[in-house]
Amino acid sequence: MPISTHNISGSRFTDAKRAGTPSNRQKVLGHITAHPGIHLRKVCRDLGLGVGDVQYHLHQLEKDGAVKSSRRGIYRQFYACGFFGEKEGIILSALALRTPRELLLHLIEEPGINQEKLASVLGLSPPSVSWNLKRLIQLGLVEKTQSGRSASYRVKGNLTEITAFVRSYHPGVWERWSSRLAELVSSIAVEGQDLDP
């Protein structure tokens, strides 16, 4: 029986040999939905697919309006359409990368910390901390307060939303940070705010 190759540009294939199993395009879409803000090479690694294959499916998914993307620094990050607004997309794009995520979580834990202490506590080089803080300020997630020659930093975004996204999309990170952020988590619970997005 010949294998049908109709509807290549659509959202699913009709390959008879794979009837009942998700196509690579469906896998890519499902993975992006579960991991908003993910970038191309991470999708490839996670799904064990080639770069060219994933690029092709991403192009078709964007063309079909199922996925949208935005460039943040050197990465193009992907989101399933209809799930997040622009503000949520900005938060998720920052949380998708390890260094900005760790900076945000530490700023939640210790608001008003300076750049030198951040570099020391997180074991990062001062230039790396400086570059990432500038990016977070540009995204509107962090604010800088200058006092004479010293500057301090704090999270400008919605703490509840940030911690909710960490909990939902980075459970391993949440497990590591939740006890450190216990006071914040408790205050949110007292106010009756749900941590789930």
C-alpha positions as a Markdown table, in Angstrom:
| # | Residue | x | y | z |
|---|---|---|---|---|
| 1 | Met | 0.0 | 0.0 | 0.0 |
| 2 | Pro | 1.6 | 3.3 | -1.0 |
| 3 | Ile | 2.3 | 5.9 | 1.7 |
| 4 | Ser | 0.3 | 9.1 | 1.3 |
| 5 | Thr | 2.3 | 12.3 | 1.4 |
| 6 | His | -0.7 | 14.7 | 1.0 |
| 7 | Asn | -1.1 | 17.8 | 3.1 |
| 8 | Ile | 2.7 | 18.2 | 3.8 |
| 9 | Ser | 2.1 | 21.9 | 4.6 |
| 10 | Gly | -0.7 | 21.2 | 7.0 |
| 11 | Ser | -0.6 | 20.3 | 10.7 |
| 12 | Arg | -0.5 | 16.6 | 10.3 |
| 13 | Phe | 0.8 | 13.9 | 7.9 |
| 14 | Thr | -1.1 | 10.9 | 6.6 |
| 15 | Asp | 1.7 | 8.4 | 6.7 |
| 16 | Ala | 0.0 | 5.1 | 6.9 |
| 17 | Lys | 2.9 | 3.4 | 8.7 |
| 18 | Arg | 2.5 | 5.9 | 11.6 |
| 19 | Ala | -1.2 | 5.9 | 11.9 |
| 20 | Gly | -2.2 | 6.6 | 15.5 |
| 21 | Thr | 1.2 | 8.0 | 16.4 |
| 22 | Pro | 2.0 | 11.8 | 16.5 |
| 23 | Ser | 3.9 | 13.2 | 13.6 |
| 24 | Asn | 7.1 | 15.1 | 14.2 |
| 25 | Arg | 5.2 | 18.3 | 13.7 |
| 26 | Gln | 2.7 | 17.4 | 16.4 |
| 27 | Lys | 5.6 | 16.4 | 18.7 |
| 28 | Val | 7.3 | 19.8 | 18.0 |
| 29 | Leu | 4.1 | 21.7 | 18.7 |
| 30 | Gly | 3.4 | 19.7 | 21.9 |
| 31 | His | 6.9 | 20.3 | 23.1 |
| 32 | Ile | 6.7 | 24.0 | 22.6 |
| 33 | Thr | 3.3 | 24.1 | 24.3 |
| 34 | Ala | 4.8 | 22.4 | 27.3 |
| 35 | His | 8.0 | 24.4 | 27.3 |
| 36 | Pro | 7.1 | 28.0 | 26.3 |
| 37 | Gly | 10.2 | 30.1 | 25.4 |
| 38 | Ile | 12.2 | 27.1 | 24.2 |
| 39 | His | 14.7 | 27.6 | 21.4 |
| 40 | Leu | 15.5 | 25.6 | 18.3 |
| 41 | Arg | 18.5 | 23.6 | 19.4 |
| 42 | Lys | 16.8 | 22.6 | 22.7 |
| 43 | Val | 13.8 | 21.3 | 20.8 |
| 44 | Cys | 16.1 | 19.3 | 18.6 |
| 45 | Arg | 18.0 | 17.8 | 21.6 |
| 46 | Asp | 14.9 | 17.1 | 23.6 |
| 47 | Leu | 13.1 | 15.3 | 20.7 |
| 48 | Gly | 16.1 | 13.7 | 19.1 |
| 49 | Leu | 15.3 | 15.4 | 15.7 |
| 50 | Gly | 17.6 | 17.0 | 13.2 |
| 51 | Val | 17.9 | 20.8 | 13.0 |
| 52 | Gly | 16.6 | 20.9 | 9.4 |
| 53 | Asp | 13.6 | 18.8 | 10.2 |
| 54 | Val | 12.7 | 20.9 | 13.3 |
| 55 | Gln | 13.3 | 24.2 | 11.3 |
| 56 | Tyr | 10.9 | 23.0 | 8.6 |
| 57 | His | 8.1 | 22.1 | 11.1 |
| 58 | Leu | 8.6 | 25.4 | 13.0 |
| 59 | His | 8.4 | 27.3 | 9.7 |
| 60 | Gln | 5.1 | 25.6 | 8.8 |
| 61 | Leu | 3.7 | 25.9 | 12.4 |
| 62 | Glu | 4.4 | 29.7 | 12.3 |
| 63 | Lys | 2.9 | 29.9 | 8.8 |
| 64 | Asp | -0.2 | 28.1 | 10.0 |
| 65 | Gly | -0.5 | 30.4 | 13.1 |
| 66 | Ala | 0.0 | 27.7 | 15.6 |
| 67 | Val | 3.3 | 29.0 | 16.9 |
| 68 | Lys | 4.9 | 32.4 | 17.3 |
| 69 | Ser | 8.5 | 33.4 | 17.9 |
| 70 | Ser | 10.6 | 36.3 | 19.2 |
| 71 | Arg | 14.3 | 36.9 | 19.3 |
| 72 | Arg | 15.8 | 37.5 | 22.8 |
| 73 | Gly | 19.5 | 38.1 | 22.5 |
| 74 | Ile | 21.1 | 35.3 | 20.5 |
| 75 | Tyr | 18.1 | 32.9 | 20.7 |
| 76 | Arg | 14.8 | 32.8 | 18.8 |
| 77 | Gln | 12.3 | 31.5 | 21.3 |
| 78 | Phe | 9.0 | 29.8 | 20.4 |
| 79 | Tyr | 5.5 | 29.9 | 22.0 |
| 80 | Ala | 2.3 | 28.2 | 21.2 |
| 81 | Cys | -0.2 | 30.8 | 20.0 |
| 82 | Gly | -3.2 | 31.6 | 22.2 |
| 83 | Phe | -1.6 | 30.7 | 25.5 |
| 84 | Phe | 0.3 | 33.8 | 26.5 |
| 85 | Gly | 0.2 | 37.5 | 26.0 |
| 86 | Glu | 3.2 | 39.7 | 25.4 |
| 87 | Lys | 3.9 | 40.3 | 29.1 |
| 88 | Glu | 3.8 | 36.6 | 29.9 |
| 89 | Gly | 6.0 | 35.9 | 26.9 |
| 90 | Ile | 8.6 | 38.3 | 28.2 |
| 91 | Ile | 8.7 | 36.7 | 31.6 |
| 92 | Leu | 8.8 | 33.2 | 30.1 |
| 93 | Ser | 11.6 | 34.2 | 27.7 |
| 94 | Ala | 13.8 | 35.3 | 30.6 |
| 95 | Leu | 13.0 | 32.2 | 32.7 |
| 96 | Ala | 13.8 | 29.9 | 29.7 |
| 97 | Leu | 17.5 | 30.7 | 30.1 |
| 98 | Arg | 19.5 | 29.6 | 33.2 |
| 99 | Thr | 21.4 | 32.8 | 34.0 |
| 100 | Pro | 18.5 | 35.3 | 33.8 |
| 101 | Arg | 16.3 | 32.8 | 35.7 |
| 102 | Glu | 18.8 | 32.5 | 38.5 |
| 103 | Leu | 19.3 | 36.2 | 38.7 |
| 104 | Leu | 15.5 | 36.8 | 38.9 |
| 105 | Leu | 15.1 | 34.2 | 41.6 |
| 106 | His | 17.9 | 35.6 | 43.7 |
| 107 | Leu | 16.6 | 39.1 | 43.3 |
| 108 | Ile | 13.2 | 37.8 | 44.6 |
| 109 | Glu | 15.0 | 36.3 | 47.5 |
| 110 | Glu | 17.2 | 39.3 | 48.2 |
| 111 | Pro | 15.8 | 42.5 | 46.8 |
| 112 | Gly | 18.2 | 45.4 | 46.7 |
| 113 | Ile | 21.3 | 43.3 | 46.2 |
| 114 | Asn | 24.2 | 44.8 | 44.3 |
| 115 | Gln | 25.9 | 43.5 | 41.2 |
| 116 | Glu | 29.2 | 42.4 | 42.9 |
| 117 | Lys | 27.3 | 40.3 | 45.5 |
| 118 | Leu | 25.1 | 38.7 | 42.8 |
| 119 | Ala | 28.2 | 37.7 | 40.9 |
| 120 | Ser | 29.8 | 36.2 | 44.0 |
| 121 | Val | 26.7 | 34.4 | 45.3 |
| 122 | Leu | 25.8 | 32.9 | 41.9 |
| 123 | Gly | 29.4 | 32.1 | 40.9 |
| 124 | Leu | 29.2 | 34.2 | 37.7 |
| 125 | Ser | 31.6 | 36.6 | 36.2 |
| 126 | Pro | 30.9 | 40.3 | 36.7 |
| 127 | Pro | 30.6 | 40.9 | 33.0 |
| 128 | Ser | 28.0 | 38.1 | 32.6 |
| 129 | Val | 26.0 | 39.5 | 35.5 |
| 130 | Ser | 26.2 | 43.0 | 34.1 |
| 131 | Trp | 25.1 | 41.9 | 30.6 |
| 132 | Asn | 22.2 | 39.8 | 31.9 |
| 133 | Leu | 21.0 | 42.5 | 34.3 |
| 134 | Lys | 21.0 | 45.1 | 31.4 |
| 135 | Arg | 18.8 | 42.6 | 29.4 |
| 136 | Leu | 16.4 | 42.1 | 32.3 |
| 137 | Ile | 16.1 | 45.9 | 32.8 |
| 138 | Gln | 15.4 | 46.3 | 29.0 |
| 139 | Leu | 12.7 | 43.7 | 29.3 |
| 140 | Gly | 11.1 | 45.6 | 32.2 |
| 141 | Leu | 11.6 | 42.8 | 34.7 |
| 142 | Val | 14.3 | 44.4 | 36.8 |
| 143 | Glu | 14.9 | 47.9 | 38.1 |
| 144 | Lys | 18.1 | 49.6 | 39.1 |
| 145 | Thr | 18.4 | 52.1 | 41.9 |
| 146 | Gln | 21.6 | 54.3 | 41.9 |
| 147 | Ser | 22.8 | 55.7 | 45.1 |
| 148 | Gly | 26.1 | 57.6 | 44.7 |
| 149 | Arg | 28.6 | 55.2 | 43.2 |
| 150 | Ser | 26.7 | 52.0 | 44.2 |
| 151 | Ala | 23.6 | 50.5 | 42.5 |
| 152 | Ser | 21.1 | 48.0 | 43.7 |
| 153 | Tyr | 18.7 | 45.8 | 41.8 |
| 154 | Arg | 15.2 | 44.4 | 42.4 |
| 155 | Val | 12.5 | 42.6 | 40.5 |
| 156 | Lys | 10.1 | 44.9 | 38.8 |
| 157 | Gly | 7.7 | 42.3 | 37.4 |
| 158 | Asn | 4.9 | 40.4 | 39.1 |
| 159 | Leu | 6.5 | 38.1 | 41.8 |
| 160 | Thr | 3.5 | 35.9 | 41.9 |
| 161 | Glu | 3.5 | 35.4 | 38.1 |
| 162 | Ile | 7.3 | 34.8 | 38.0 |
| 163 | Thr | 7.2 | 32.2 | 40.8 |
| 164 | Ala | 4.1 | 30.5 | 39.2 |
| 165 | Phe | 5.9 | 30.1 | 35.9 |
| 166 | Val | 9.0 | 28.7 | 37.6 |
| 167 | Arg | 6.8 | 26.2 | 39.5 |
| 168 | Ser | 4.9 | 25.2 | 36.3 |
| 169 | Tyr | 7.6 | 25.1 | 33.7 |
| 170 | His | 10.8 | 24.5 | 35.7 |
| 171 | Pro | 9.8 | 22.1 | 38.4 |
| 172 | Gly | 13.4 | 21.0 | 39.1 |
| 173 | Val | 14.4 | 24.7 | 39.6 |
| 174 | Trp | 11.3 | 25.3 | 41.7 |
| 175 | Glu | 12.1 | 22.3 | 44.0 |
| 176 | Arg | 15.6 | 23.8 | 44.6 |
| 177 | Trp | 14.3 | 27.4 | 45.2 |
| 178 | Ser | 11.0 | 26.8 | 47.0 |
| 179 | Ser | 12.3 | 26.4 | 50.5 |
| 180 | Arg | 14.5 | 29.6 | 50.0 |
| 181 | Leu | 11.4 | 31.5 | 48.8 |
| 182 | Ala | 9.3 | 30.1 | 51.6 |
| 183 | Glu | 8.5 | 33.5 | 53.1 |
| 184 | Leu | 7.3 | 34.8 | 49.7 |
| 185 | Val | 5.3 | 31.6 | 49.0 |
| 186 | Ser | 3.7 | 31.9 | 52.5 |
| 187 | Ser | 2.8 | 35.6 | 52.0 |
| 188 | Ile | 1.2 | 34.7 | 48.6 |
| 189 | Ala | -0.8 | 31.9 | 50.2 |
| 190 | Val | -2.0 | 34.3 | 53.0 |
| 191 | Glu | -3.2 | 36.8 | 50.4 |
| 192 | Gly | -5.1 | 33.9 | 48.8 |
| 193 | Gln | -3.3 | 34.2 | 45.5 |
| 194 | Asp | -2.9 | 31.0 | 43.5 |
| 195 | Leu | 0.7 | 30.1 | 42.4 |
| 196 | Asp | -0.5 | 28.3 | 39.3 |
| 197 | Pro | -0.6 | 30.4 | 36.2 |
